[in-house]
Amino acid sequence: MDETNRGRLTKDGIRIYDPADFDGMRRAGQLAAQLLDDIGPHIEPGQTTGELDRLITKWIDEAGATSATIGYKGYQHASCISVNHVVCHGIPGDKKLKDGDILNIDVTVIVDGWFGDNSRMYVAGKLGRKAERLVEVTHDSLMRGIDVVKPGNTFGDIGHAIQSFVEAQRMSVVRDFCGHGLGRVFHAPPNVLHYGRPGTGPELEEGMFFTIEPMVNLGRPETKVLGDDWTAVTRDKSLSAQFEHSVGVTSDGVEVFTTSPKGLYHPTKRG
């Protein structure tokens, strides 16, 4: 059997993986999370995003793994680093971080053919009050989405859990980007929307692997993509934040493949 075509497909085209496949996702997810643990001490005012990416690239190579993003649709970096009002897909470069900058670092690695996709927020220097609240709400919205993952619930339940929480905090959920299925491939069905109505969308089944990665703006949800065809920013230049986990649906709930080995997933508190 073609290794990219393991398991069966649902009527919605979502692949159902076997119980033995969870181990491959654990190994890939844990490497991605370890990279994000290790990069944290290097984030400080005056550091460049290009140097952060260089370190991540070096560590992936030393681990004997492969970056999923180098060469993907022409992209040439092992990470996306999105600073302040950049929503996602920020390209690492020579610009130096300033005190109070918030940034999302997103990495995807391939370990023995399995894809581990993970992102989290960091701060260079001192975290401002508004930024801190945005980061808190974004992190908590992801965890609320994960909390409803279990067989019998729907992808609409995930989106609703995130959207209802974020909007109650007077912030907005980005509609232009979403989570996705993964496993032996980088991107696959379903599209995991971070907004929606309860009970809608495909039903969750044991063996589904996908990411949940809400992007939350302090201002309005609209985004635009810059001329480099990658960098997405908030149209109103408001701050944006994102957290991402890769997860698998178990027989009675969910397994998070990208938990931080050191409990450093959240920049302002452990866990």
N, C-alpha and C positions, 0 to 999 in steps of 0.2 A: 504493500500500500504506500502511495505517495505520502511522505511524512507531513506534508502541509495539508493533507486531506484526512487526518485521523478523525475517528468518531463519526457521528451522524449529523445531519443537518435537520433543523426544525423547518416547519413550513415557512417561516420568516427568513430562512437562510442562515440561521445562527448555529454555529457548530457546537455540538455537545461532546466534550472530552471525557475520557475514561478516568476512573479514580487514580490510576497509576500516573496519569499525566500531571497531577498536582505537584509531584515532586520536581519536575522540570521547571514549572512556574515558580516554585519556591526558590530554587537556586538562582534563577534569573532575577527574580524580584529582590532577593537579598543582596545580590551584587549591586544592583541599581541603588538600593537604600544605603548600602555601605559607602558608595561613592559620595552620596549626598551628606552622609555623616562626616566623611573625611574632608570635604571641601569647606565645611563651616568655619574652621579656625583661620582660613585664608581670606575670609571676607571682611574687609575693613576699608575705611576711607583711604583713597589713594591707590587701591588695587584696581587693575583693569579686568574687565570681563574676559578679554582675550587670554590673560594669564590664567584665570580660573579654568577656562576651557582647555588650555594646554595641559594643566595638571590632570583634569578628568580624562583627557585623551591618553595621557601617559599611564594612568592607573588602570584604565581598561585594557591597554596593551599588556601591562605587567600581570594582569589577572588571567591572561590567555583568552579573553573574551573579544567580542566584536561590537563596535558602535553601530547601532541600527540607523543612525542619522547621517553619518558620513557617506556621501554619495547618494542619499535619498533625494530624488528629484533635483539633483544638482547641489544639495546642501553640503557644506564642507566642514562642519563642526560636530563635535561629539556631544554638544549640549545646546539648548536654547536658553538664553539668559535675558529675562525681561525685567526692565528696571522702571519703577514708578508708574507712569501712565501707559507703558507697553503691556498689552494684555497677554500676548503669547508670541512665540516664534521670534523673540529678539535675538539678533545675530551678535555673537561675541566679537569684541573689537578693542580698540585702543583707548576708548573713553574711560576715564578714571571715576571710580565711585566716590560720591560725596557723603559727608556725615548726614545720616538720616535717610539715605536712599533705601528703599525696599526693593527686593529683587526675587524673582522666581527663577529657580534653576531646574530644568527639565532634562532628564537623561533617559535613554532607552538603550539597553544592551541585549546582545544575543549570547546566550550560554547554551551550548550543545543544541542549538536550533530553537531554543525557547526565548521569547521576548519578555523582558522585564522593563516596565515603563513607570516612571516615578518622578514627581516634582514636589517641591516645597518652597516655602518663603524664607527669606533671610533679611537681615538688616545690616547695613554698614554703619557702625557707630551707634548713636542713640536713636531709639525708635520714638517717633513723634506720637502724640496722643491719637490723632485721627487715623494715622497709619496703623497703630496698634489695634484699634477697634476694628478696622477693616480686615486685618490679618486674623483676628480672633473670630470674626463672623464667618469668614471664608473657610477657615479650618473647621469650625463647628458645623457649617453647612455640609461639608464633605462627610463628616462623621454621621450626621443625621441621614444622609443619603445611604451610607453603608448600612446603617442600622435597620433599614427596611428590606435589605437584600435577603431573600429566602425563597425557596420554591413556593409557587402559588401566588406570590406578589407579582407586580408588573413593573416594566420600566417607567411607566407613568407615575407609579408610586414613588420611585426614586426621585424623579424630577420634581414632583409636588413637594416632597419633604424638603428639598433644597430651596426651591423657589419660595415657598410659604415662609420659611424661616428667614431667608435673606430679606425679603420685602417687608417683613415685620420689623426689621432693623433699619428701614428706610434706605436700603441699598438696592442695587439692581443686579440681576443675573444676565451675563452675556448670552445672547442667542446665536451668535454667528459661528460658534465653535462648540464641540461636544466631545464626550468620551466615545470609546469605540471598542469593539471586540478585538482580541489578540490571542496569541498562543504560539503556534508555529509560524504565524505571519504577524506583521506589524499592525496592520489595520484590516479589520474585517467587520461584517455585520455583528451586532446592531450599532446604530448611532445611539449613544447614551445621552439623551437630552437632560439638561439640568433645570428644566421647567416642565410643567405638564399637569395633567389631571389624574387623580387617583383612579386606578382600575383600567387605565388605557395602555395601549402598546402591547408588545409581546409579553407573554408570561415567562417568569423566571423559572429555569429548570436546573437541577443539579448537573454540574459539568460545564456550565457556561463560564467563560473567562472574558473579562472586559475591564476597562478603566472607568473610573468616575473622577472627574477633574474640573469641578466648577470654577469658573472665572467670575469674580464679583467686583463691581465698580462702585466707588463712592458716589458717583454721579449717575448719568444715564447709561443704558446698556449698549448704545450704538458704538460700533467700531469701524475702523477703516484700515486697509492694508497699504503700507507705504510703497514707494517706487521700487524697492528691492524685491517685491513680490513675496516677502516673508513676514516682515515686522507688522504686527497688528497693534493698533493703539486705540485708546478711547477717543471718540470724536470730540468730547468736551474737555479733554486733557485732564480728567479726574483720575485719581489713583486707582489702580487695579491690582487684584491679588488672585492667586490660584494655588490650590493644593491638588495633588493627584495620587491615587493609589490604584494598583492593579489588584483585582479581586477574583475569586472563584466562588460560584454558588455550590454549597455543600448540601448534604441531605436534609439538614435542619437549619441552615443559616448561610454564613459567609466566611470565607477565609481571606484575609488580607495578605497578599504575597510580599508587599513592599514595606512592612513595618520596619522602623528604624532599629538596627541592632543595639544602638546605644540609648534609645529612648529620646532622640533629639529631633523628632519630626516637627515639632512646633517650636518656633524661635523664641517664644516668650514664656514657655513652660514646658516641662518634660512630658513626653508621651504624645 
